[in-house]
């Protein structure tokens, strides 16, 4: 007997649902859907983002990191419950 597969809820793209055409690197509120609590870029299979918006989000996150809007590394000794509260 094979084990039964679990059925999960279908993931959907938050950006497509909000009808966002372009993801700007200056808008950190939009970018936080694609980042983990340690500011790592979340993969598509976890977030449910479509390929087009995932590529735009990755590029915007990398640009935001370069302009110091989002940190590259989070201090592991001083982990904050909600790191996005520190962003303006």
C-alpha positions in Angstrom: 0.0 0.0 0.0 1.4 3.4 -1.0 1.1 6.2 1.5 -1.6 8.7 0.7 -0.4 12.1 -0.6 -1.4 15.2 1.3 -3.4 17.8 -0.5 -2.3 21.3 0.1 -4.0 24.6 -0.7 -3.0 25.9 -4.1 -0.5 28.7 -3.8 -1.1 31.9 -5.8 0.9 34.9 -6.8 0.3 37.9 -4.4 1.6 40.3 -7.0 -0.7 39.0 -9.8 -3.6 39.2 -7.4 -2.8 42.8 -6.6 -2.3 43.5 -10.3 1.2 44.8 -9.8 2.9 45.4 -13.2 6.4 46.4 -11.9 8.1 45.8 -8.5 10.1 48.9 -7.5 13.1 48.5 -5.3 12.2 51.5 -3.2 8.9 50.0 -2.1 10.0 47.8 0.8 6.4 46.9 1.8 5.9 45.0 -1.5 9.3 43.4 -1.2 8.7 41.9 2.2 6.4 39.2 0.8 9.5 37.7 -1.0 11.8 37.9 2.0 12.2 35.7 5.1 12.6 37.0 8.7 16.4 36.9 8.1 16.0 38.9 4.8 16.8 35.9 2.6 15.0 35.7 -0.7 12.2 33.1 -0.5 11.9 30.5 -3.3 8.9 30.4 -5.6 7.8 27.0 -4.3 7.3 28.5 -0.8 5.7 31.8 -1.7 3.7 30.7 -4.7 4.9 33.7 -6.7 4.8 33.4 -10.5 8.1 33.3 -12.5 7.7 36.8 -13.9 7.1 38.4 -10.5 9.7 36.3 -8.8 12.4 37.5 -11.2 11.3 41.1 -10.7 11.3 40.7 -6.9 14.8 39.2 -7.0 16.1 42.1 -9.0 14.4 44.7 -6.8 15.7 43.1 -3.6 19.2 43.0 -4.9 18.9 46.7 -5.9 17.4 47.6 -2.5 20.3 45.8 -0.8 22.8 47.6 -2.9 21.3 51.0 -2.0 21.1 50.0 1.7 17.3 49.9 2.0 17.4 46.2 3.0 20.3 44.7 4.9 22.4 41.9 3.3 23.0 40.1 6.7 20.9 40.1 9.9 22.8 39.9 13.2 22.1 36.4 14.5 22.7 37.4 18.1 20.2 40.2 17.9 17.2 38.6 16.2 14.1 40.8 16.1 10.6 39.4 16.1 9.4 41.7 13.2 12.5 43.0 11.3 10.3 44.9 8.8 9.2 47.3 11.6 12.8 48.7 11.5 12.3 49.7 7.8 10.8 53.0 6.9 
